[in-house]
Amino acid sequence: MPVARFAVTEEVCLPSRRGRLQERQYAAPALGVVLSGCVDYRAPGGSATAVPGAVIFANAGEHFTCRHRTTRGNRRRVVTFHPDFLREVATVRGEIAHFRAAVIPPGKISCALFGQIRRLTLGFMDAEELAFELAASALQIDRCANARVRVSARDRQRVVSVVRHLEEAFAEPCSLTSLAQRVQLSPYYFLRMFKRVTGQSPAQYVLNLRLRATADELLGTQAQVAQIAFRAGFNDLSHFNSSFRAAFGMNPARWRQGVRP
């Protein structure tokens, strides 16, 4: 029986009792996008508070620690690579078969990786090519993206509470002032803390939440593109189309093509 070159799974990691720090070791190289929950994560490649949209990287044999910031833990969509497959990708691209980053925040790079992982999940015809490009992209990401900044435990928890709110309410209007008021901070101070914890401004973070939601719905339903965009909080179809193309490298109509029946 042939050995699987890669596998896509959805994993749920629950917090330990009393919120203690968890220490674990990876068995195989992998990367996963955080779908829900927030976790303080540390590995040899760096550390960060991984919020929804962040991508976590794993090298075989690496030790890592995590502490969950929500009682529900976190949910991730994970692609695990066979070591031989990763070495093959690395050799072709002139890279070392080792992920340099530990975690990268939500943003353009993370959104593109999310798109590749999502398409792999649904069994696209070009799955082997998608897995190859996904691994190649991940191997090129530098660890400098993981510089950790100092934020007080209280401010970090304030930002996490807003992130949890946005997970459920991303389609609603959400100004910087209204989000800052939720945690009783001035807009400017909240903006600085939010960027330090998540790696993005609140507006950028909400945009990426909406884009990931529309990408999922486009592949999972036959609803019209405009309906999906408006439900996710976009009020300008032209802006949605250009943002979607910038994030995923193709327009929404093409995004839907290629799924196995």
N, C-alpha and C positions, 0 to 999 in steps of 0.2 A: 504494500500500500504506500503511495507516495507521501512524503512528508509535506505538511502544509507550509507554504512559504510565508504566509501571513494569516492573521485571523482578526476579526473585528468582534468585539464584545461590548456589552454595556455593564458597567460595574457600579456597585453601591458600597461605599466605605462608611461604616458607622463609627461614631466616636466611642472612645473607651469609657469605662466607668469613671465618674468624677472628672471627666475632661482631661485625663492625663495624656502626656506626650506618648505617642506610639512610635516605636522603632521597628523597621522592617527592612527586607532585602529583596531586590528584584531578581527574578529567575531568568528573565529574557529581556532583550531590548524592546522598548515599546514607547508609544506616545499616546496621550489621551487628552481630550478637550473636556473641561469642566462644564457640565450641563446645569448643575444646581449645587448650592451650598458653598461655604467658604472655609478654607483650611490654611493654616500656617504651615508652609512646606519648606523643608531644607534638605538639600542633597549636595554632593561634591561640586556640582555645577553652579550653585547659587541658592538663594532663598527668597521667598515672597509670600504674601497672602494671596493664594490662588482663588479668584472669584470666578463666577460663571463667564465663560468665554476664554479664560486663560488656558494655555496648553502646557501640560506637564510631560517631561521627557525622562526616560528610564534607560539605563545601561545595565546589561547583565552583571550580576554580582554586586551592584552598588547598594550601599546602605542609605536609607533616608529616614527622616522623622517627620511627623505631622501632628498637628493639634487642631481639632475641628472647632469652628467658631459658631456652629449651629447644632442643635440637638438632633437634627435629622441627618447629619453627616453630609456627604456629597455624592453626587452621581456623575459618572464620567463615561464617555464613549471612547474606547481604547482600541488601538491597533497594535497587535503584538507581532513582531517580525522574527522569523527564524534567523539565527545568527549568520548562516551561510547566505541568505538572501540579502541581509544588510551589508555583508562584505562584498557581495557582487555589485550592489548599487554603488558602494563607496569606491570600488576599484574603477568602475566605468567613469565616475565623476571626478576621480583623482582626490578623493577624500579619505579620511580615516573612519573606520566603522565604529564611531563613537560619537554620541550626542554631546556637544559642548555645553549646551544650555540645560538648566534644570527646570525652569518654568519661565514662560513669557506671558506678559499681560494681554488682555483683550486688545485688539487693534487690527491693522491691515494684515499683518503676517498671520496672526492667530485666526482671523476670519477666513483667510485662504486655506489654512490647514483644516479648519472646521469643515469647509466645503468639500475638500478631498475626502475626509473621513466620512462625511455624510453620504457621499455618493458610493463609497465602498460598502457602506452598511446596506444599501439597497440593491447590491448586486448588479452594478452596471456592466455592460458588455466588455468595457475596457478595464476591468478591475485590476488585471495584472499591471497594466500601464499606470493606472492611478496609484497603486501601491508603490511602484517604482518611483514615480514623481514625488509622492508624499515623503518617502524615505530620503530621497535626494534633497528635497527642500529642507527637511528637518536637520540633516547633517550639516548644512551650510549656515545654520543659525548660530551666531556667536554668543558666548556666555556673558558678554558685557551687557546684554539686554536685561540681566538679572540684578543689577546693582540695587542693594537694599538700602532704603532711607529710614532715618529714625522718625518714628511716630509713636506717641504715647499710647499705652494700652487703651486708655479711655477714648482717644480720638480714633484709633483703629476700630474699636467696637462701634463707634458712632457711624463710621463709613460703612461697616459691615451691615448695620441695621438699615441703612439706605439702600445698599445693594440688594438685600432681601426684599425690601419694598418694591424695588424696580423689577425684580424677577417676576412679580405678579402684575405690576401696573405699568409696564413699559409702553403700552399703547396709549396711555393717558397723557395729557399735557403735563409737563414737569419742568418748570423753570428752575434756574439755579437758586433763586430766592426761596421758592417753595420747598425745595429739597433741604436747603440750609435750615429753614425754620423747623423742619421735622426733628432736627437734632440740636436745635437751639444754638446755632453758630452763625456768625456773620457770613454772608455769601463769599467774601474773598477768602476768609480763613478756611471755610468748608471746601472751596475749590482747590486750595493748596493741599489740604489733607486728602481729599478724594483722589487727586492725581498721584500723590505719593503712595497711596495704598493700592490703587487699581492700575496705575500706569496710564490713565486716560482722564480727560475732563468728563464731567457728568454728561454733557451733550454728546461727546464721542461714544461714551459707554452706552447710552440709550440708543444711539444710531446702530451700533453693532448688535445690541439685543434685538432690535427690530429686524435687522437684516438676517440674523440667524433664524428668527421666527418665520420670516417669509420664505427663506430657503427651505425650511422643513415643510411648511405647508404646501409650497409649490410641488414638492415631490410626493406628498402624502395625499393630496386631494386634486380634484379636477376643477376647482373654483377658478373664476376668472382672475387674471393677474391684478387688475385694478381693485377688485374686492379684497384680495389678500393684502395688498399694500395698505388700503384704507383701514382695514381691521387692525393692522399692526401699528397704526399711528401715523402713517405717512399721509399728508394732505395734498401732496403735489406728485403726480405720477411721473413727471419728467425727472424730478429730483430722485424719486425712488429708483427709476431705471438707471440713471447715471451712477448712483451710489451702489446699486447692486452689481453693475458691470465692473466698477472699480474694485469691489470686494472679492468677487468670484471670477472675474475674467471673462464673463459672458452675460448676455442679457437674460431676463427671466424665462423667456420662451425656450431658448436653447438649453437652459439649465434643466428643463423638464425632459429633455430628450435622452434616450439611451438606457432607460431603466428596463430591466427584463420584465416581460409581461407576467 
